[in-house]
Amino acid sequence: MIYLDNAASTPVHQKVIDEMIPYFREQYGNPSSIHKLGRFANTAIQNSRKRIAELINADSKEILLTSGGTESNNTAIYGTVLQRKGKHIITSSIEHDAILEPCKRLEKEGYRISYLPVDKHGLVNVDDLQNEISHDTCLITIMFANNEVGTIQPIKEIADVAHKNNIVFHTDAVQAVGKVPINVNDIGVDLLSISSHKLNGPKGVGALYIRKGINISPLILGGGQENGLRSGTENVASIVGFGMACKLAKEDMNQNIIHFKKLTSKLITRILSEIPQTSLNGHVEKRIPNNAHFTFLGVNGEDLIIKLDENKIAASTGSACSVRIQKASHVLRSMGFSHEQIAGSLRLTVGITNTEEEIDQTVDVLKKVVQELRIVSPYKTKYNF
Ligand SMILES: Cc1ncc(COP(=O)(O)O)c(C=O)c1O
């Protein structure tokens, strides 16, 4: 299989697996236990917390361990609104469902939510943000990099606006961490979400960076683990794997970025020049290096994915699936795309294990299947708009 769906999830690094195994076999203690096995597990968690913190230049005391990006986002939103009096939240129209769904629920509970529009490249406008701020805005949550088209938002400028107005700023950085250097002190965010399985770590574990001095309320109550902010016996093996994944992501960042850029540049150059009626979506420069998102006019993206799968290539349209049924992309719609452009979209996201040969093979297959699909089934949408 040629795996080009690294934005959905990534293969677990062998060094990560090796690091995790002892925590299933010999080091099975509960980190809250007083005996030696418990203390050992607790130390492993604290060492991993440090590795996670180092990847974003945070202090390990600022890292809250969670079950992944979804929980980190929910904790950031609910944890903040439970602490603050304001009833207004500003977000963007292109966020992941792990932001949009909690916002929708809060809307039903009486909160006002502003969804900032984006331009055709998927960028929010900082002036629009400034104009939306009101006396009761309690939270701004805007993603670092979009999971479909890869566009990177002006995070530092957004943080500056938030702080000038004394508003907490959260960013969902699930797609950005490990793909671009992030220094939380330089950009000045208050809360930042990370997911382990997007950076060659195990699934079901992640973190929320919480700047010192920012208070959030816990959502999960019980034995008081994680300083009372998230109760429940820690998932030690996964936390250890996540820590190792962060250590590797930091050490290999520069060479990974070069590798990602080489592969996506090849994809972009070859696809745009060799397949007619094709365009690259998202911002040309302000994008994460591992993402290449295209529209093939006259083709249905879902059919394309099935054809690619038959040719042993794993790809995605990038928009959320609910029980494997593709939803029309709210991101592309917000970017002003037509139904036909949305239907013909395909996301190819590269990872550390991909090679140039795989990229060449993929483009060769794409050329063939796009042509076949254009002849066999002229554009028809399966999407429910
Ligand atoms: C931008 C973004 N936020 C949040 C999530 C959810 O992360 P997790 O799968 O760790 O819950 C994803 C996963 O696709 C994502 O791409």
Ligand as a Chemical Component Dictionary entry (heavy atoms), coordinates in Angstrom:
data_LIG
# 
_chem_comp.id                   LIG 
_chem_comp.type                 NON-POLYMER 
_chem_comp.pdbx_formal_charge   0 
_chem_comp.three_letter_code    LIG 
# 
loop_
_chem_comp_atom.comp_id 
_chem_comp_atom.atom_id 
_chem_comp_atom.alt_atom_id 
_chem_comp_atom.type_symbol 
_chem_comp_atom.charge 
_chem_comp_atom.model_Cartn_x 
_chem_comp_atom.model_Cartn_y 
_chem_comp_atom.model_Cartn_z 
_chem_comp_atom.pdbx_ordinal 
LIG C1 C1 C 0 -7.383 19.651 13.079 1  
LIG C2 C2 C 0 -7.784 18.457 13.890 2  
LIG N1 N1 N 0 -8.261 18.633 15.126 3  
LIG C3 C3 C 0 -8.606 17.603 15.908 4  
LIG C4 C4 C 0 -8.524 16.304 15.460 5  
LIG C5 C5 C 0 -8.933 15.174 16.357 6  
LIG O1 O1 O 0 -7.797 14.547 16.913 7  
LIG P1 P1 P 0 -7.914 13.072 17.538 8  
LIG O2 O2 O 0 -8.092 12.132 16.389 9  
LIG O3 O3 O 0 -6.619 12.876 18.263 10 
LIG O4 O4 O 0 -9.074 13.087 18.465 11 
LIG C6 C6 C 0 -8.056 16.070 14.163 12 
LIG C7 C7 C 0 -8.001 14.686 13.620 13 
LIG O5 O5 O 0 -8.188 14.458 12.450 14 
LIG C8 C8 C 0 -7.664 17.173 13.362 15 
LIG O6 O6 O 0 -7.200 17.001 12.116 16 
# 
loop_
_chem_comp_bond.comp_id 
_chem_comp_bond.atom_id_1 
_chem_comp_bond.atom_id_2 
_chem_comp_bond.value_order 
_chem_comp_bond.pdbx_ordinal 
LIG C1 C2 SING 1  
LIG C2 N1 SING 2  
LIG C2 C8 DOUB 3  
LIG N1 C3 DOUB 4  
LIG C3 C4 SING 5  
LIG C4 C5 SING 6  
LIG C4 C6 DOUB 7  
LIG C5 O1 SING 8  
LIG O1 P1 SING 9  
LIG P1 O2 DOUB 10 
LIG P1 O3 SING 11 
LIG P1 O4 SING 12 
LIG C6 C7 SING 13 
LIG C6 C8 SING 14 
LIG C7 O5 DOUB 15 
LIG C8 O6 SING 16 
# 
